[in-house]
Amino acid sequence: MANINQTGFENEGFAPAIAADMHKKGIDLKLTRKILDKINQGVYDHVEPVRVTAIPEIDGKTIIDLTGPVHQTLDFSKAQQNIDGLGLKIDLTEIGQCQGDLISFDKAQLIRLGKQLYPVVSYGILNGGSASSFFDIKKNQGFNSKLYQICAKEFATLADLAKDKAKGLAPAFINQDSTPGPSFIELKMRAVLIQALQYQHSYQKLPCLTPLFQMTSVYNNEQISAAYQDYRHSQYLSELIQATGIEITRVETGVQPMLAAFTHSREGRPKSVFSKAYGIENNTLPMPGGHGQNFAVLRQVYRNLLDLGIRFVYLGNVDNLGYTVNPLALALLALTGKAAGFEFSFRTAVDIKGGILIYDQYHRLNCADIGPAISGEAVCQAESSGKSILFNCATGLFNLPYLVEHLDTIIENLPLRVSDQEKDAGYYSQAEQVTWEIIGLLDDFLIFGVNKYERFLAAKLVLEGLMASGIGLSHPEYPTAPDPKHDLLAIARKLNQGLEHKLATVYGLKKCDSRWEPKTVSELLKEFTNC
């Protein structure tokens, strides 16, 4: 039995001083002990690096290109059965074209169907940690020192506003007049409300795309919850909340615990908790266990949503402004009845953190995460062969009944990867699970090939956000290169065009002089009518 110390929590076999420090820092002692014991027992030794054996191409069946014309023909009775199972009264013959036992849909018809599915969809957010690494000066300068110098003023403005905030609460972009835009989460909530308003305008006055759900951490949950109270009065949300009757800020939440960092592999086994961070005795280092922990952290949330009648859940990162509900993908998943769908776009020079779509050593489609699962050098070697790399947009759409039924298996089998780190805190290792490696566990899913500049406007660093915001584009020394894949000026222009299109449409903003302002509900309804 683990010893219980004077403050009432169990030491889980750790030395009292180390256990006390872990507890103070929000580290889950029980989970850390469980993972540490499994590592030392060799349970994860079978988790080998994902190896690239081939680069997949669009086939129109499992990997579907959504960027151009889309045409799907399916068995009518099976497709209708899949839709009927959602509890919605939708007659597919009123949307697609029947030909004998088959039914066909074009892109517009699929989008129309997808929008009618909104009452059984819930939108989920994977919150990152604090905005500290987002604003880390060394990391941003390391991305491109010249670009950092060009954007230094705007960088300082955003860094000052977002200091000590959760990343989702940081400004999502900056206006041309250097004023900050709304936060990432405000924009995501606004997009959901606008899509709900459009559904209510076209069909019936029902709540849809809610409740929102999220994974926070022990470090940012309190701050995020407090911000949501203020968001009820946000200029981007308040009028839409009143018009739709949807309390968008009431979010189902799972709180992710911290794990302790472990000793570096150079110290051999058995591993123990790394307790000399920054050279200080009994100083542990809290580490997130990766977004792959969402399946355990949100287990009860997923079950609650299923009980509420939700049949599909969207899951994506808070810092991706391209991540919004896609009715086209939703319709395809609903019609086919497959387990999940994942978005991938063609990789660019700014896509340096995330995963790529591959065939692994077992000849299965898989997501090889750059860093924990596959080296950057291996990615470059695969790219140099002449094939385009499909880069993970970190957006998943899950068939919720399937997900809930298989949660225990997913939690148990999702790879846990232990990687050595050499940083200011010292030599240590960290254990993490990557959400999108679930692809390697599934047998029946879809891959959606999407337009990066519409669906993957992610900002792992502030400089990426400033590129999308269009800051410094007219500067004569803006970094450029002969190779389009590494031409930051060309990429920034596309990112800016993509963001501005997204802001003007899905996010319902209008440009007034040099600043983006929210459209009124009346303006939005007028647009719906004209469409």
N, C-alpha and C positions, 0 to 999 in steps of 0.2 A: 504493500500500500504506500502511495506517495505521502510524504510528510506534509502536514499543514502548518504553515508558519504563523507567526503571531498576528498577521493582518488578515488571516482567514482563507487565503488561496493556497492551492496545492503546489508544491515545488516541482512535482513531476520528475523527481530524481536529480534535478539540477542543484548545484551548490546554492545555499541560501542567498548569498550576495548577488549571484548571477540571476537567480530566479526573481529576486526583488527588482533588479534593474529591468528585466524583461517585462515584468508586470507593469512597472511604471511607464514603460514605453509603448504599451498597448499590444505587446506580443502575446499571441495565444500559446501558452506554455504546453497545453495538452496536445494541440495540433503539431507544434514544433517537435515535441517528443515523439509523436507517432511517426512523423516523416523521417526524423533522424534515426529512429530505430529501424525503419524499413530500409533506409540507405545502408546502414551498417549490416543489415541482414542480407543485403544483395538483392532485395526485391526489385529494384529499378535497374539492375545491371543489364537486363534484357533490352532496355530502352536504348537502342542504338541510333546514331545520327541518321537522319533521313538522307538517302543517297539518290541523286538524280540519275535516272536511267533513260529518260526521254522527256521531251517537251511536248505537251499536248496541244492540239489544234482544235479550232471550232469544228464541231461535227453536226450541229443542228439538233442533236438528240439529248445528250448529257450536257454538252457545252454549247450554249445558245447565244448567238450574237444579238444583243438588243439595240445596237447602235444604228442599225439600218432597218429596212423592211423586215417585219416578222410575220411569218405565216405558219400556223400550227394546225394539223389535222389529227383528230383523235377519234377513238371509238366512242360513238355518241352515248350509248347506254352507260358505259363506265364513267365517262366525264360527268354525265348528269347525276349519276349515283354519288360521285365524289362531292358535287355541289350540294345535293340534297342532304348529305351527312353533316353539313355545316349548320343545319337548322334554319336556313334562309329559303324563302320561296322565290327562286330564280329559275325561269324557264330558258334554257340555253338556246332553244329554237328561235327565241325573240332577239337573240344577239348574234349568233353565228349562222353559217349556211350548212344545212343538212344535205348530204348526198348518200342515200342508202343508209348504211349502218354507221357512216362517218359524219363528223361535224368539223367544219373549218372556221378558223378565226384569223382575221388580219390584225395588225397592230392596234388600230383604233378600237376595234371590237374587244380586244383583250383588255385595253385600258378601261373601257366602259365597264366590263365585267369586274375588273379589279376594284373599281370604286364602289361597286355595290356590295363588296365583301367587307367594307370598313367596320361594320358593327361587330365582327368577330375577330378583329385584329387589335393587338396591344403593342405599343411602341416602347422599346427599352433602351436605356442608356448605360453604358459602361463608363463610369466616371474615373478619370485618372487621379493621380495624387495631387499634390500641390503644384503650383505653376513654377516651382523653383528650377527644375531642369528645362522647362519651356523657355525660361528667361536666362538660363545659364550663359554667361558672356563667353566663356571659353568654347562651349559647344557651338554657339552661334557664329563666333569668329572662325571656328574650325570649319564650319560649313562653307563660308566664303568671306574672307577678311575684307575684300573690296566692297562687297554688297553690304556688309555690316557697317562700314564707314559711311556709305551712301544713306543708309537708313538709321543712323545713330540717333538722330533727334526723335524720330517716331518710336524707336526701340525704347529709349529712356522714358518716353511718355507712357507707354503701355506697361513697362516694368514697374514704374512708380504706382500705377493704378492697381496692378494685380499682385503686388507684394504680399506674400503670406496668404494668398487666396487659393482655394481649390481651382484647378485649371478650368473647369466648366463655368466658373464664375468670372473668369477673365474676359475682357473684350474679344469678340470673335473676329473683328476686323477694325481697321481704322479708316476714317473718312479722308477724303482728299484735303480737307481743311485741318487735318491732324487731330480732330476730335474722335474719341473712341465710339465704336458702335455698341450694340447690345452684347450681352454675354452669349457664349455658346449655347447655354441651356435656355436662355430667353428665346433665342432664335428657333431652337428645336421645338419648344412649346408653342411658339407662334405658328410654325409650319403645321403642326398637328391640328391646332384650332382652325386654321384656314381650310385644311382638307376636310375637317368635320363640318365646317360651315357650308362648304360646297356640297357635301353629301346631303345635309339637311335641306339645302336649297333645291336639290335635284330630286330627292326621294322622300324622306320623311324625317320628322323632328325627333331623332333618336341620338343619344350619346354614342359616339364611336371613336375608335382608335385609342380608347382609354379603358381602364386607368393606365397612365404611364407607369413604368416600373424602372428601377435603377439598382445598380450596385455601387455603394459608396464604401468608404473605409473608416476604420476607427479614428483616423486622423481628420477626415473632412466631413463626416456625416453631420455633426452638429452645426458646422458653418453652412453647409448646403441647406439643411433644414431651415435655418434662420433666414437665409436668402429667399427661400420659396415663400415665406410669409410676406416679404416685401414685394415679391413678384406679382402678387395679386393686384397690386396697384401700378404695375409697370405700364408705361404708355404703349408697349408692344403687345400687352396681353389683356388688360382690363376690359376694353370694349368687346373683344372677342369672347371673353369669359361670359360677359353679360348676354351677348347675342346668341351663343350656343347653349348656355346653361351648363357648361362643362367646367368643373373646378379643376383645371389642368394642373394646379400646383399640389394637389393631393396625390402623392406618388407612392406606390408600393415599393418598399425598400428592403434590400438585404445588405447588411454591413459586413464588409470583408475584414477579417482580422489580419494582423501582421504576423509574419514568421520571423524567426531569428536567422541572421546569416550564420553559415557554418564555416568550419575551418577549411582552409585551402587544401587542394589535393596533394600539394607538396608535403603536407604534414602526415599523409597516409591515413590509414584506418586504424581504429574506429574514428570516424568524424565526431566532432563535438561542436557545441555552440561557439562561435567566434566571439570572444569576450575581451578583446584588447583593441577595440576600435580606436583609431587615432593614437594608439600607443598607451591607452589608459586602462589599467586593470579593472576587471569586472564591468567593462563598458560594452554592452551588446549593441548590435546594429539591426534595427527593425527593417524588414524588407517585405514588399508585397509579394504574394505568391503567384502573381500573374492573373490575367483576366479569365484564364481557364477555370479558375476557382468559382466562377459565377454559377456553374451547374450545381455546386454544393451550397454556396451562399444563398442563391435564389431558389433553392429547391422548394421551399414552402410557398414562395411567391408564385412560382409556375403552377403549383397545384391549386392555389387560390384562384388564379386567373382561369384555369380550366373549369373550376366549379362555377365561375361567373358566366360561362358560355363562350369564352375566348377560345378560338381554334388555331390562330396563328400569332406568333410573337416575332417582332423585329428586334434585332440586337445589334448595336453598333457603338463605336467610340464617340465620346463627347466632343472630341476635337475635329471631327470630320463634318464640315459644313455641307458636303455632298450627301450625307446620310440622312435621307428623308424617306417616307413611305413611297414605294414605287408600285403603283397599281398594276403595271405590266407584269412585273415579276410575281406579284401576288396572285394574279389570275392564272399564270402558268403553273405555279405550285399547287393551287387549289384544283385545277382541272386534272393534273396528273396524279395527285394524291401522294406525291413523293415526300420523303422525310424532311427535306430542307432544301434551301437554295442559297448560294453564296455568290457575291459579286466580285469580279476580278476585272482589272483594266490593264492596258499595256503600260509597262514600266517606263518611268522617266528618270532623269538624273536626281530628282528630289525624293524619289521613292527609295529611301535608304534604310528604313526601319519597318519591318513587317514581313510578310511571307509571299512566296511565289507558288504558282500552280505547277505541279510536276507529276510524272509517273515515278513512284519510288521503287526501291529494290524488290518490292513484292508485286510490281506491275499494277499498283493501285493509284488512282488519282489521290494526291495528298497536297498538303500545304507545308512547304518547308520554310520555317521562319528564319529570316536572316539574322544570324547571331546564335541563338540557342540551338538551332537545328541544322543550319547550313551556313557556311562562311561566305562573306562577301566575295572572296576570290572565286569560289565555286560558281556563284551567280554570274560573275563576269565571264568565266570560261564558257558557261552554257550560252550566254548571250553572244559571245564571239563566234559561235557556230553558225550564226545567221538567223536563228529563229527568234521571234519576238517572245518576250517573257510576260506572262499574265501575272500581274501583281495584285495581291489580296487587298481589297478595299475595306476589310474588317467589317463587313456588313453581312449579317446572316438573317435569313427568314426561316423560321422553324414551324413545322407541323406540330402544334402543341400536344395533342393526344399522344403522338409518337414520342415526343421528347419526354413527357412525364412518365410514360410507360418504361422508357429505357434510361431514366436518370441514374439509377444506381449503377448500371453497367457502364455508363459514360463516365461517371465520377471515378469508378474503380479503374478504368482502363485508359483514360486520357493520359498521355505520356507526361511524366514529371521529369524535367531535365535539370540537372545540377551543373552549373557553369562556374568556372573560376573567374574571379575578378581581381584586378590590381588597380586600386583607386586610392584616393587620399586617406580613406579610412584604414587602408592596409590590404593585405592579401587575405581574401576570404572567398567563399563560394555561396551561391544563392540557388534556391530551388524554385522553379516556377513552372506553371502549366499555361500553355497557349490555347486560347479558345478555339482557334481555327484548325488545330490539329484534330478536332472532332471529325473533319472530313475523312481522315484515314480510318475512322471507326465505322463509317456509314457505308451501306451498299447501294442505296437508292436515293440519289439526290441530283440536283441540277446546279450547274455553274452558269452564271449570267455574265456574259461579256458586255461590259458597260463603258460608256464614255468617261474617262478619268475626270475631265473638266466639268462634268455634270454630277458625277457620283462620288468622286474621291478628292475633295478639296480639304485634305487633312493638313494639320499644322502641328508637327512634333516639335518644331522650333519656331520662335517668333519670326525669324526671317522668312519662313515659308508663308506665314500669315501676312506679312508685309508685302511679299511678292504678289499674293492673290489680291491684296488691297490696292495694288497698282502704285505703291510708293516708289518714287525714284525712277520710273520707267523712262522718263525723258532725260535722265542724267547721261552725259556723253561717255562716262566711264562704266556704265552698267555692264557687268560681266557677260561676255558672249563667247561663242566658240563655233568652229566650222561644223562640228558634229551636232545635228539637231537635238540628239538625246542629251547633250551636255551644254547646250546653249541656254544659259539661265535667262537671258533677255527674251528669247522666243517662248520659253516655258512660262515665264512670268506673265507675258501678254496673254497667253492662253488661259492661265489660271485666273487672271483678272477678268477676262471675258466670261469665263465660266462662273465666277463668283457673282459678277454683276447680273448675269442672266438669272441665276438662282435667287438673288435678292429681289429682283423685280417680279419674279413669278411665284415660286413656292413659298418664299418668305414674305411676300406681300409688302414690299417696300417701294418707295419712289424716291428718285433723286431730286432734291431741291437744292439748286446751286451746287455746292460741293459736299453735300451731306445727305445720307440716306435717312428718310423718315417713314414711319408706318402709314400705309394706306388705311383709310377709314373703312368700317364695315360696309357703308353705302357704296364706296368705290369698289370694294371687292365683289359685292353682289352684282353690281353693274357689269363687271368683267365676266362673272359667271353667266349672266344672261346673254351677253354678246357672244360668248363661246357656243 
